[in-house]
Amino acid sequence: MVRLLLEAGARPDTAGPDGQTPLAVAAQYGLVEITRLLIGAKADVDKPGTRFETPLVKAIRARQYGVAEMLVQAGADPLAGDATGQTAEDVARTVDDPRFLALLALE
């Protein structure tokens, strides 16, 4: 469905009524293929969703390593802050998974 919508001209950064972007939702739920499609369609990898969390922050908070890795490879900014000022680096330090620290080169 996402592929069809993008092919029909849907803009990948359009937020829903709740402020969520498609990439933020895909990141939070670990939807790897949808993340790949949205990045390929030039979605802004740093555009925040709800609570001003970037897709990378959402992916790390939800422990979605595969998506977080794709976002970093696509140029996501680990220093972009959310509504509370927490960055992806800050969230990675609180998640009990050393892969995220290594991904952001914090180890």
Buried (B, 14 or more C-beta within 10 A) or exposed (E): EBEEBBEEEEEBBEBEEEEBBBBBBBBBBBBBEBBBBBBEBEBBBBBBBBEBBBBBBBBBBBBBBEBBBBBBEBEBBBEBBBEEEBBBBBBBBEBEEEBBBEBBEEE
